[in-house]
Every structure is written in structure tokens, then in C-alpha cells.
Amino acid sequence: MSLSKLKKASQTAIGVNESLKAVEEGAAKMVFIAQDADDHIVEPLKQKCNELQLDIKYVTTMKELGQAAGIEVNATSACIID
């Protein structure tokens, strides 16, 4: 599964704001969004990814995404940076 790539990545951005910034700067290689995150929170990130034709990998829960990102709290989104 691609979530294992997030665990192994040397550079990541965690959270909507950091992920959105990385996407806008063209640095995001792979974007992950938790399916149980509130839509109004992740919608700007989804829109920017769609606009730039960047694939989104969906993760079942924010808890699972947080663990994969190496943090001890839930994460709405994360991305691997080039």
C-alpha cells in the first residue's frame, strides 16, 4: 500500500495547511487525505490537487494517517515532498 511510502519518506508535510503549501509550491509528490476528515477542512486541498492533476490517496481514518506520518495525534492530511 502507498501508505507505507509515507512511513519511509524522509520529507513530509503534515496537516492541511502544510500539505496545501507543498502542493501549491509544486513540491508534493504524493498526497494523502483521511476519509473521516471534515470536508470543509480538506476541501481546499482537494480542489488544488484536482486543479494540478495530482492524485490523492485516501486513508480510512485520521488516526491511521497520523500514525503513518509518525506523529502521535490524528492527521487530516499529509504529503510526501520531493
PyMOL commands that set and color helices and strands:
alter all, ss='L'
color gray80, all
select helices_A, chain A and resi 3-8+16-24+39-51+62-68
alter helices_A, ss='H'
color red, helices_A
select strands_A, chain A and resi 12-14+28-34+56-59+77-81
alter strands_A, ss='S'
color yellow, strands_A
deselect
rebuild
show_as cartoon
